[in-house]
């Protein structure tokens, strides 16, 4: 769990320097559960990021012929 928390903290501290604000799928799958439990405010940020970019993800799904929302492997602040 330390590794997961360590990587999340690196993301939070250096996202705009190293990743230019990009997020990756593993944030939702592996990092979110312990963060939501231990640091609810940070967990809320993860959820808010996905809800803020939901409109773009729905457009991407529709353009690909799918229902719902389609988030890419890596996502920018725009949701695509």
Secondary structure by P-SEA (a helix, b strand, c coil): caaaaaaaaaaaaccccccccccccccccccccccccccaaaaaaaaaaaaaaaaaaaaaaaaacccccccccccccccc
